[in-house]
């Protein structure tokens, strides 16, 4: 039974022909009628072909007098026998052909195979007519199985959320539908249970398998107050989680949405092949007609059946399955391989673009660094009480959510609630100002001190860490240095990018001295600091003006415009803002920059496999087409050129899922 539309991505978008033929695009309107093989067992899938094969082999044995049957000498008996062998595999194809007609798809591969096999019956070549349709069906079934396997990683992702959750209702556990759970309720998560909604861990600690979100099999330890996400699996003791996000708004829901939409964006190569097939198929039918009739004008001993046979061979060879099936499958395999590594592509076109990237521009904080600041050094000016100054700075910074404020709070401790801050003011790009006991308190950068005319004897440019300047009562009270930690794989990321022939660049809003120090540590030659979001955008525009394909990697809200401007925008999906994730073309779930070269290698491998398939299919078909038109190839060579090449191309396409990146 033909199940061509079973290779539609039924789990990843209703009309998103992941690996479907252009010639089969009629399923847009009635695809539900053609999804034959999606839920079938392998036995049921191949049963019609098996029945057809048995009848064909028995017919050939009788034809060749291995098992003489007198009745078989009757033409009609022989026709009925081979017709019975033909129907299990031929009827579904003929049905698909008429359904394609109803959708104005006249020249489909179903039309080619129907004409070729019924034509073989017309000229008395019954075994060959059955054999062609049989092998075509077997090829289609293998294609269906290949796509099922290609979709395996994404199906696993889509199946992560449990249908029910156990919540604590006045201390008593109660099971409810996951989508009915509300923000603020407490989930009781037993060992082995999957979390259905995002939340905050209430237990002291817990171990979670985060593979569904990050592609990492190593368990992740979460502490009380940490964020835990839908799809994570609790590994040890019972854990309590307070729900913080609605079921439909969880991180996993957004991932699923991204994956569902991924195949809607087609790669240029895939779009070209689809357009090509729409032109190619009717031309082939016309050429077959000419092969049949035109020789009558030039060949003296013209025999209609001989030239019709050549035309039928030509039709079988010309079926474009190898191209229109294996190429989308190659891209879908690339998306699946990436998702297994915790990398989400929003479309196969971005696999192609990423394969051509020559410049990767990265943000610093949260991309190459952990985004977790710690106070490194405290320098207090003479005449000031260090503890008092830090107490005041901590109180003022409690009005900010900036990572610097968090670092100061972690260093100093709880805020002194007895302090009365008045006229608290945040000065954009500078810092905070307030009045305490009638005296001015300033906490920010040195530009803040300059603005209020406070003199200081420190060369800020010589300090290679983030500096927080302190001013109190009109005088310079000292400064703090705060440093961010590099991510463990940041340096290796730069090395791998350069090995791929890609130039890395770092852009940051942090001070130039800090940016330069980080760049030197990582080995990045081009690094720019003190940049506003519009400055980053201008840098990207300058690079693109030189016709260089540019990828930008970022995580903050202010990175969203730059991500949108670049050829490929890559977002850090763990710490990244929703705006950045929505704008990005590629999302790295575990925030590891080491996944950037992995994504690029997957893109390059996908493109290489796609072009291998195109070259192989065209080369083999061209040779056998010429031989068929000249009468030097029979139906068996035609079957190899069609089904054989298609299976070879599919086998090549699914290799990407076994590759190590």
C-alpha positions as CSV (number, residue, x, y, z in Angstrom):
1,X,0.0,0.0,0.0
2,X,1.4,3.3,-1.0
3,X,1.8,5.7,1.9
4,X,3.5,8.5,0.3
5,X,1.9,11.1,2.4
6,X,2.9,9.3,5.5
7,X,6.2,11.0,5.0
8,X,4.5,14.3,5.7
9,X,5.5,15.6,9.0
10,X,2.2,14.9,10.6
11,X,3.6,15.5,14.0
12,X,5.3,18.7,13.0
13,X,2.8,20.7,11.1
14,X,-0.3,19.8,9.2
15,X,0.7,21.0,5.8
16,X,4.5,21.0,6.0
17,X,5.6,18.4,3.4
18,X,8.8,17.6,5.2
19,X,9.8,15.0,2.8
20,X,6.9,14.9,0.4
21,X,7.1,15.0,-3.4
22,X,6.2,18.1,-5.2
23,X,4.3,15.9,-7.5
24,X,2.3,14.8,-4.5
25,X,1.4,18.2,-3.2
26,X,-2.3,17.4,-3.7
27,X,-2.3,16.3,-0.1
28,X,-2.8,19.8,1.0
29,X,-6.5,19.5,0.6
30,X,-7.0,15.9,1.6
31,X,-3.9,14.7,3.2
32,X,-5.8,12.9,5.8
33,X,-6.8,10.4,3.2
34,X,-3.2,9.5,2.3
35,X,-1.5,9.2,5.6
36,X,-1.6,5.4,5.2
37,X,1.7,4.3,6.7
38,X,2.1,6.7,9.6
39,X,0.7,4.4,12.2
40,X,1.2,1.0,10.5
41,X,3.4,-1.8,11.7
42,X,6.2,-2.8,9.4
43,X,4.3,-6.1,8.7
44,X,1.1,-4.3,7.6
45,X,3.2,-1.8,5.6
46,X,4.8,-4.5,3.5
47,X,2.0,-7.1,3.4
48,X,0.6,-5.9,0.0
49,X,4.0,-6.1,-1.5
50,X,4.6,-9.5,0.0
51,X,1.4,-10.9,-1.5
52,X,2.3,-9.4,-4.9
53,X,5.8,-10.8,-4.7
54,X,4.5,-14.4,-4.0
55,X,2.1,-14.2,-6.9
56,X,4.7,-12.8,-9.2
57,X,7.3,-15.5,-8.4
58,X,4.7,-18.2,-8.9
59,X,3.7,-16.7,-12.2
60,X,7.4,-16.6,-13.3
61,X,7.9,-20.2,-12.2
62,X,4.9,-21.4,-14.3
63,X,6.0,-19.2,-17.3
64,X,9.4,-20.8,-17.2
65,X,8.0,-24.4,-16.9
66,X,9.4,-24.9,-13.4
67,X,5.9,-25.8,-12.3
68,X,3.9,-26.5,-15.5
69,X,0.3,-25.5,-15.3
70,X,-1.7,-26.2,-18.4
71,X,-4.3,-23.5,-17.8
72,X,-1.6,-20.9,-17.8
73,X,-1.3,-21.3,-21.6
74,X,-4.6,-19.5,-21.9
75,X,-3.9,-15.8,-22.4
76,X,-6.8,-14.7,-20.2
77,X,-5.8,-17.0,-17.3
78,X,-2.3,-15.6,-17.4
79,X,-3.7,-12.0,-17.6
80,X,-6.0,-12.6,-14.6
81,X,-3.1,-14.1,-12.6
82,X,-0.7,-11.2,-13.1
83,X,-3.6,-8.7,-12.6
84,X,-4.1,-10.3,-9.2
85,X,-0.4,-9.9,-8.5
86,X,-0.6,-6.3,-9.7
87,X,-3.6,-5.1,-7.8
88,X,-2.2,-5.1,-4.2
89,X,0.5,-2.7,-5.1
90,X,-1.0,-1.0,-8.2
91,X,-4.5,-0.1,-6.9
92,X,-3.2,2.3,-4.2
93,X,-1.1,4.1,-6.8
94,X,-3.9,4.4,-9.3
95,X,-6.2,5.7,-6.5
96,X,-3.5,8.3,-5.6
97,X,-3.3,9.3,-9.3
98,X,-7.1,10.1,-9.5
99,X,-7.0,11.9,-6.2
100,X,-4.1,14.0,-7.6
101,X,-6.3,14.7,-10.7
102,X,-9.1,16.0,-8.4
103,X,-6.5,18.5,-7.1
104,X,-5.4,19.5,-10.6
105,X,-2.1,17.6,-10.3
106,X,-2.1,15.8,-13.7
107,X,1.6,15.0,-14.0
108,X,2.4,13.3,-10.7
109,X,4.7,10.3,-10.2
110,X,1.6,8.2,-9.7
111,X,0.6,9.1,-13.3
112,X,4.1,8.1,-14.5
113,X,4.0,4.7,-12.8
114,X,0.4,4.0,-13.8
115,X,1.0,4.7,-17.4
116,X,4.3,2.7,-17.5
117,X,2.9,-0.4,-15.8
118,X,-0.5,-0.5,-17.5
119,X,1.4,0.1,-20.8
120,X,3.5,-3.0,-20.0
121,X,0.2,-5.0,-19.6
122,X,-1.0,-3.6,-22.9
123,X,1.9,-5.0,-24.8
124,X,1.8,-8.3,-22.9
125,X,4.8,-7.7,-20.6
126,X,2.8,-8.7,-17.5
127,X,5.6,-9.8,-15.2
128,X,7.6,-6.6,-15.9
129,X,4.5,-4.4,-15.2
130,X,4.0,-6.2,-11.9
131,X,7.7,-6.0,-11.0
132,X,8.0,-2.3,-11.7
133,X,5.0,-1.5,-9.5
134,X,6.1,-3.9,-6.8
135,X,9.6,-2.4,-6.5
136,X,8.2,1.1,-6.7
137,X,5.9,0.2,-3.7
138,X,8.8,-1.4,-1.7
139,X,10.9,1.7,-2.4
140,X,8.0,4.0,-1.2
141,X,7.7,1.9,2.0
142,X,11.4,2.2,2.7
143,X,11.1,5.9,2.2
144,X,8.3,6.1,4.7
145,X,10.3,4.1,7.2
146,X,13.3,6.4,6.6
147,X,11.3,9.5,7.3
148,X,9.8,7.9,10.5
149,X,13.3,7.4,11.7
150,X,14.3,10.9,10.8
151,X,11.4,12.2,12.8
152,X,12.3,10.1,15.8
153,X,14.3,12.8,17.7
154,X,11.6,15.4,17.2
155,X,8.8,13.0,18.1
156,X,10.6,12.2,21.3
157,X,10.7,15.9,22.0
158,X,7.0,16.4,21.3
159,X,6.2,13.5,23.7
160,X,8.0,14.9,26.7
161,X,5.1,16.6,28.6
162,X,3.0,14.3,30.8
163,X,-0.8,14.5,30.5
164,X,-1.3,14.7,34.2
165,X,0.4,16.2,37.2
166,X,0.2,15.6,40.9
167,X,-0.5,18.8,42.9
168,X,-0.6,19.3,46.6
169,X,-4.1,20.5,47.7
170,X,-4.0,21.5,51.4
171,X,-1.1,19.1,51.8
172,X,-2.8,16.2,50.1
173,X,-1.7,15.0,46.6
174,X,-4.2,15.1,43.8
175,X,-3.9,14.3,40.1
176,X,-5.2,16.8,37.5
177,X,-4.8,17.4,33.8
178,X,-1.5,19.3,33.2
179,X,-3.2,22.0,31.2
180,X,-5.5,22.7,34.2
181,X,-2.7,23.4,36.6
182,X,-2.4,27.1,37.5
183,X,0.5,29.4,38.5
184,X,1.2,29.2,42.2
185,X,0.2,25.6,42.7
186,X,2.7,23.1,44.0
187,X,3.6,20.0,42.0
188,X,4.8,16.9,43.7
189,X,7.3,15.2,41.5
190,X,8.2,11.6,42.2
191,X,11.5,10.0,41.1
192,X,11.3,9.2,37.4
193,X,8.4,11.7,36.8
194,X,8.6,14.3,34.0
195,X,7.8,17.9,34.9
196,X,4.9,19.3,32.8
197,X,5.2,23.0,33.6
198,X,8.0,25.5,34.3
199,X,8.4,26.3,38.0
200,X,10.6,27.1,40.9
201,X,12.2,24.3,43.0
202,X,10.9,24.3,46.6
203,X,12.9,21.4,47.8
204,X,16.5,21.9,49.0
205,X,17.9,20.1,46.0
206,X,17.1,17.7,43.2
207,X,18.8,15.9,40.3
208,X,17.2,16.3,36.9
209,X,17.7,14.7,33.5
210,X,17.6,17.7,31.1
211,X,18.2,15.9,27.8
212,X,14.9,16.8,26.3
213,X,15.8,20.5,26.5
214,X,19.5,20.6,26.2
215,X,20.6,17.3,24.5
216,X,22.9,16.7,27.4
217,X,22.5,13.3,29.2
218,X,24.5,14.4,32.2
219,X,22.2,15.0,35.2
220,X,21.9,18.6,36.4
221,X,21.7,19.5,40.1
222,X,19.1,22.1,41.0
223,X,19.0,23.9,44.3
224,X,16.1,25.5,46.2
225,X,14.9,28.6,44.3
226,X,16.3,27.5,40.9
227,X,14.2,27.5,37.8
228,X,13.2,24.0,36.6
229,X,11.6,23.5,33.2
230,X,8.9,21.3,31.6
231,X,10.4,18.2,30.1
232,X,13.0,17.7,32.9
233,X,12.9,14.3,34.6
234,X,13.3,14.0,38.4
235,X,16.0,11.4,39.1
236,X,16.3,11.0,42.9
237,X,13.9,11.9,45.8
238,X,10.5,13.4,45.8
239,X,10.7,17.1,44.7
240,X,8.3,20.0,45.2
241,X,8.0,22.6,42.4
242,X,5.9,25.8,42.5
243,X,4.4,26.5,39.1
244,X,5.5,29.9,37.7
245,X,4.4,29.6,34.0
246,X,1.2,28.5,32.4
247,X,1.2,25.2,30.5
248,X,1.0,26.8,27.1
249,X,3.8,29.3,27.9
250,X,6.4,26.9,29.2
251,X,9.9,26.8,27.6
252,X,9.1,23.4,26.2
253,X,5.9,24.6,24.6
254,X,7.9,27.3,22.8
255,X,10.4,24.7,21.7
256,X,7.6,22.5,20.3
257,X,6.2,25.5,18.5
258,X,9.5,26.2,17.0
259,X,10.0,22.7,15.8
260,X,6.4,22.5,14.4
261,X,7.1,25.6,12.3
262,X,10.6,24.5,11.3
263,X,9.8,22.8,8.0
264,X,7.6,25.7,6.8
265,X,10.8,27.5,5.9
266,X,12.3,25.6,2.9
267,X,15.9,25.7,1.8
268,X,16.6,27.3,-1.6
269,X,17.9,23.9,-2.9
270,X,14.7,22.2,-1.8
271,X,12.5,24.9,-3.4
272,X,14.4,24.7,-6.6
273,X,13.9,20.9,-6.8
274,X,10.2,21.3,-6.2
275,X,9.9,23.9,-9.0
276,X,12.1,21.7,-11.3
277,X,9.9,18.6,-10.7
278,X,6.8,20.5,-11.8
279,X,8.4,21.4,-15.1
280,X,10.3,18.2,-15.5
281,X,7.5,15.6,-15.2
282,X,5.2,16.9,-18.0
283,X,8.3,17.2,-20.3
284,X,9.1,13.6,-19.6
285,X,5.6,12.5,-20.5
286,X,5.8,14.5,-23.8
287,X,9.2,12.9,-24.6
288,X,7.8,9.4,-23.9
289,X,4.9,10.1,-26.4
290,X,7.4,11.3,-29.0
291,X,9.6,8.2,-28.4
292,X,6.5,6.1,-29.1
293,X,5.1,7.9,-32.2
294,X,7.9,9.9,-33.9
295,X,10.0,6.9,-35.1
296,X,7.1,5.9,-37.3
297,X,8.1,8.7,-39.6
298,X,11.7,7.7,-39.9
299,X,12.1,4.0,-39.2
300,X,11.3,1.6,-42.0
301,X,10.6,-1.5,-39.8
302,X,8.7,0.4,-37.2
303,X,7.0,-1.8,-34.6
304,X,4.6,0.1,-32.3
305,X,5.0,-2.3,-29.3
306,X,8.8,-2.1,-29.4
307,X,8.8,1.7,-29.3
308,X,6.1,1.8,-26.7
309,X,8.2,-0.5,-24.5
310,X,11.1,2.0,-24.9
311,X,8.8,4.9,-23.9
312,X,7.6,2.9,-20.9
313,X,11.1,2.3,-19.8
314,X,11.8,6.0,-20.2
315,X,8.8,6.9,-18.0
316,X,9.9,4.5,-15.2
317,X,13.4,5.9,-15.2
318,X,12.3,9.5,-15.2
319,X,10.3,9.3,-12.0
320,X,11.8,12.1,-9.8
321,X,11.4,10.3,-6.5
322,X,15.1,10.2,-5.7
323,X,15.3,14.0,-5.8
324,X,12.0,15.1,-4.3
325,X,12.1,12.6,-1.5
326,X,15.7,12.4,-0.4
327,X,16.5,16.1,-0.5
328,X,13.8,17.2,1.9
329,X,14.6,14.1,4.0
330,X,18.3,15.3,4.1
331,X,17.2,18.7,5.5
332,X,14.7,17.1,7.9
333,X,17.5,14.8,9.1
334,X,19.7,17.8,9.7
335,X,17.0,19.5,11.8
336,X,16.5,16.2,13.8
337,X,20.3,15.8,14.3
338,X,20.5,19.4,15.6
339,X,17.6,18.9,18.0
340,X,19.3,15.9,19.4
341,X,22.2,18.2,20.4
342,X,19.8,20.8,21.9
343,X,20.0,23.1,18.9
344,X,16.7,24.2,17.3
345,X,16.6,25.4,13.7
346,X,13.4,27.3,12.7
347,X,13.7,26.2,9.1
348,X,15.8,24.1,6.7
349,X,16.8,27.4,4.9
350,X,18.9,28.3,8.0
351,X,20.8,25.0,7.6
352,X,21.9,26.2,4.2
353,X,22.7,29.7,5.3
354,X,24.7,28.6,8.3
355,X,26.7,26.3,6.1
356,X,27.9,29.5,4.2
357,X,28.6,31.6,7.2
358,X,32.0,33.3,7.1
359,X,31.7,35.6,10.2
360,X,30.3,34.8,13.6
361,X,29.7,37.8,15.8
362,X,29.1,37.2,19.5
363,X,27.8,39.2,22.4
364,X,30.0,38.9,25.6
365,X,27.8,38.7,28.7
366,X,25.6,35.6,28.8
367,X,27.0,34.3,25.5
368,X,30.8,33.8,26.1
369,X,30.6,34.5,29.8
370,X,28.2,33.0,32.4
371,X,26.4,36.3,33.1
372,X,27.1,35.7,36.8
373,X,29.1,38.6,38.3
374,X,31.1,38.4,41.5
375,X,32.9,41.2,43.4
376,X,36.6,40.8,43.0
377,X,38.1,43.8,44.7
378,X,36.9,46.6,47.0
379,X,38.9,49.8,47.1
380,X,37.8,52.5,49.6
381,X,39.2,56.0,49.6
382,X,40.9,57.4,52.7
383,X,38.6,59.0,55.2
384,X,35.7,56.6,54.5
385,X,34.4,53.7,56.5
386,X,34.4,50.7,54.1
387,X,31.6,48.8,55.8
388,X,29.4,51.9,55.9
389,X,30.0,52.7,52.2
390,X,29.2,49.2,51.1
391,X,26.1,49.2,53.3
392,X,24.9,52.4,51.5
393,X,25.8,51.0,48.0
394,X,24.0,47.8,48.7
395,X,20.8,49.6,49.8
396,X,20.8,51.8,46.7
397,X,21.5,48.9,44.3
398,X,18.6,47.0,45.8
399,X,16.5,49.2,43.5
400,X,18.1,47.6,40.4
401,X,17.8,44.2,38.9
402,X,21.1,44.5,37.0
403,X,23.6,41.6,37.5
404,X,26.0,44.2,39.1
405,X,23.4,44.8,41.8
406,X,23.0,41.1,42.4
407,X,26.8,40.8,42.7
408,X,27.0,43.6,45.3
409,X,24.1,42.1,47.2
410,X,25.8,38.7,47.3
411,X,29.0,40.3,48.5
412,X,27.6,42.6,51.2
413,X,24.6,40.6,52.4
414,X,21.0,41.5,53.4
415,X,19.9,45.1,52.8
416,X,19.8,47.4,55.9
417,X,16.1,48.2,55.9
418,X,16.7,51.0,58.4
419,X,18.4,53.2,55.8
420,X,16.1,55.9,54.4
421,X,16.8,56.5,50.8
422,X,15.2,59.5,49.2
423,X,15.0,60.9,45.6
424,X,16.2,57.6,44.2
425,X,17.0,58.1,40.5
426,X,18.4,55.8,37.8
427,X,20.4,57.7,35.2
428,X,20.5,55.7,32.0
429,X,23.9,54.5,31.0
430,X,25.5,55.9,34.2
431,X,24.1,54.4,37.3
432,X,22.0,55.3,40.4
433,X,21.7,58.4,42.6
434,X,19.9,59.0,45.9
435,X,19.9,61.2,49.0
436,X,20.8,59.6,52.4
437,X,20.7,61.7,55.5
438,X,20.8,64.8,53.4
439,X,23.9,63.7,51.5
440,X,24.2,62.6,47.8
441,X,25.0,58.9,47.2
442,X,26.2,57.8,43.7
443,X,26.7,54.2,42.6
444,X,27.6,53.6,38.9
445,X,30.4,54.1,36.4
446,X,33.0,56.9,36.4
447,X,30.9,58.8,33.9
448,X,28.4,59.3,36.7
449,X,31.0,60.9,38.9
450,X,32.1,63.1,36.0
451,X,28.5,64.2,35.5
452,X,28.3,65.4,39.1
453,X,31.7,66.9,39.1
454,X,33.3,64.5,41.6
455,X,37.1,64.3,41.2
456,X,38.9,60.9,41.4
457,X,42.5,59.8,41.1
458,X,41.9,56.4,39.4
459,X,42.7,55.6,35.7
460,X,39.5,53.7,34.9
461,X,40.8,52.6,31.5
462,X,43.6,50.6,33.2
463,X,41.2,48.4,35.1
464,X,40.3,45.3,33.1
465,X,37.2,44.4,35.0
466,X,33.7,46.0,35.3
467,X,34.1,48.9,37.8
468,X,31.4,50.3,40.1
469,X,32.4,53.8,41.2
470,X,31.2,55.1,44.6
471,X,30.5,58.8,45.4
472,X,29.3,60.1,48.8
473,X,28.7,63.6,50.0
474,X,30.4,65.1,46.9
475,X,33.6,63.1,47.3
476,X,35.0,60.0,45.7
477,X,34.4,57.1,48.1
478,X,36.1,54.3,46.2
479,X,35.2,51.6,43.7
480,X,34.4,47.9,43.3
481,X,35.6,45.6,40.6
482,X,33.2,43.0,39.4
483,X,34.1,40.2,37.0
484,X,32.1,37.8,35.0
485,X,33.3,34.2,34.6
486,X,34.1,32.8,31.1
487,X,32.0,29.8,30.1
488,X,34.1,26.6,30.2
489,X,33.9,26.0,26.4
490,X,34.2,29.6,25.3
491,X,37.9,29.4,24.3
492,X,37.4,26.0,22.5
493,X,34.5,27.6,20.6
494,X,36.7,30.3,19.2
495,X,39.4,27.7,18.2
496,X,36.8,25.5,16.4
497,X,35.3,28.4,14.6
498,X,38.7,29.4,13.3
499,X,39.4,25.8,12.3
500,X,36.2,26.0,10.1
501,X,37.6,29.1,8.4
502,X,35.2,31.4,10.2
503,X,36.2,34.8,11.7
504,X,34.9,35.4,15.3
505,X,34.1,38.9,16.5
506,X,32.9,40.1,19.9
507,X,30.6,43.0,20.4
508,X,29.6,44.3,23.9
509,X,28.1,47.2,25.7
510,X,30.7,46.6,28.5
511,X,33.8,48.8,28.8
512,X,36.3,48.5,26.0
513,X,39.1,47.6,28.5
514,X,37.0,44.7,29.8
515,X,36.0,43.5,26.4
516,X,39.6,43.6,25.2
517,X,40.8,41.6,28.1
518,X,38.2,38.9,27.6
519,X,39.0,38.9,23.8
520,X,42.7,38.4,24.5
521,X,42.0,35.5,26.8
522,X,39.8,33.8,24.2
523,X,42.1,34.6,21.2
524,X,39.5,36.9,19.4
525,X,41.3,39.5,17.3
526,X,38.3,41.7,16.6
527,X,36.5,42.9,19.7
528,X,34.5,46.2,20.4
529,X,33.2,47.6,23.6
530,X,31.1,50.6,24.8
531,X,28.5,49.8,22.2
532,X,24.8,50.7,22.4
533,X,22.3,48.4,20.6
534,X,22.4,50.7,17.5
535,X,26.2,50.6,17.5
536,X,26.0,46.8,17.3
537,X,23.5,47.0,14.5
538,X,25.8,49.4,12.5
539,X,28.7,47.0,12.9
540,X,26.6,44.1,11.5
541,X,25.6,46.4,8.6
542,X,29.2,47.2,7.8
543,X,30.1,43.5,7.6
544,X,27.1,42.7,5.4
545,X,28.0,45.6,3.1
546,X,31.1,43.6,2.2
547,X,28.8,40.7,1.0
548,X,29.9,38.5,3.9
549,X,27.3,36.1,5.5
550,X,27.1,37.0,9.2
551,X,25.7,35.1,12.1
552,X,25.1,36.9,15.4
553,X,24.9,35.2,18.8
554,X,23.2,36.9,21.7
555,X,20.9,36.4,24.7
556,X,19.6,39.8,25.9
557,X,16.6,41.9,24.9
558,X,18.9,44.5,23.4
559,X,20.4,41.8,21.1
560,X,17.0,41.1,19.4
561,X,17.4,43.9,16.7
562,X,20.9,42.7,15.8
563,X,19.8,39.1,15.6
564,X,17.0,40.1,13.3
565,X,19.5,42.1,11.1
566,X,22.1,39.3,10.7
567,X,21.9,36.5,8.0
568,X,21.4,33.9,10.8
569,X,20.4,35.0,14.3
570,X,21.4,32.5,17.1
571,X,19.9,32.9,20.6
572,X,21.0,31.4,23.9
573,X,17.7,29.7,24.9
574,X,18.4,29.1,28.5
575,X,19.2,32.5,29.8
576,X,18.0,34.3,26.7
577,X,15.1,36.7,26.7
578,X,11.8,35.7,25.1
579,X,12.2,38.5,22.5
580,X,15.6,37.2,21.5
581,X,14.4,33.6,21.2
582,X,11.4,34.6,19.1
583,X,13.5,36.7,16.8
584,X,16.4,34.2,16.4
585,X,16.6,31.7,13.5
586,X,18.5,29.1,15.7
587,X,18.2,28.5,19.4
588,X,20.8,26.9,21.6
589,X,19.0,25.4,24.5
590,X,21.8,24.9,27.1
591,X,23.5,28.3,26.5
592,X,26.8,26.6,25.6
593,X,28.7,28.5,22.9
594,X,30.4,25.2,21.9
595,X,27.1,24.4,20.1
596,X,27.8,27.2,17.6
597,X,30.4,25.2,15.6
598,X,28.3,22.1,16.1
599,X,25.4,23.8,14.4
600,X,27.6,25.0,11.6
601,X,29.0,21.5,11.0
602,X,25.5,20.1,10.9
603,X,24.6,22.7,8.3
604,X,27.7,21.9,6.2
605,X,27.1,18.1,6.4
606,X,23.4,18.5,5.4
607,X,24.3,20.6,2.4
608,X,27.0,18.1,1.3
609,X,24.6,15.2,1.6
610,X,21.9,17.0,-0.4
611,X,24.3,17.8,-3.2
612,X,25.6,14.3,-3.3
613,X,22.1,13.0,-3.8
614,X,21.4,15.6,-6.5
615,X,24.5,14.6,-8.4
616,X,24.0,10.9,-8.1
617,X,20.3,11.0,-9.1
618,X,20.9,13.2,-12.2
619,X,24.0,11.2,-13.3
620,X,22.4,7.7,-13.0
621,X,19.1,8.8,-14.5
622,X,20.7,10.6,-17.4
623,X,22.7,7.6,-18.4
624,X,19.8,5.1,-18.1
625,X,17.4,7.5,-19.8
626,X,19.7,7.6,-22.9
627,X,20.1,3.9,-22.8
628,X,16.3,3.4,-22.5
629,X,15.5,5.7,-25.4
630,X,18.0,3.8,-27.5
631,X,16.5,0.4,-26.6
632,X,19.6,-0.6,-24.7
633,X,17.9,-0.7,-21.2
634,X,14.9,-2.8,-20.1
635,X,12.4,-2.4,-17.3
636,X,14.9,-3.9,-14.8
637,X,17.5,-1.2,-15.4
638,X,14.6,1.3,-15.2
639,X,13.6,0.0,-11.8
640,X,17.2,0.4,-10.6
641,X,17.4,4.0,-11.9
642,X,14.1,4.9,-10.1
643,X,13.7,2.9,-6.9
644,X,17.4,1.9,-6.6
645,X,18.7,5.4,-6.8
646,X,15.9,6.7,-4.5
647,X,16.9,4.1,-1.9
648,X,20.6,4.9,-2.2
649,X,19.8,8.6,-1.9
650,X,17.6,8.0,1.2
651,X,20.3,5.9,2.8
652,X,22.8,8.6,2.2
653,X,20.4,11.2,3.6
654,X,19.8,9.4,6.9
655,X,23.5,9.1,7.5
656,X,23.5,12.5,9.1
657,X,21.6,11.2,12.1
658,X,24.5,8.8,12.9
659,X,27.2,11.4,12.4
660,X,29.2,12.9,15.3
661,X,29.6,16.6,15.3
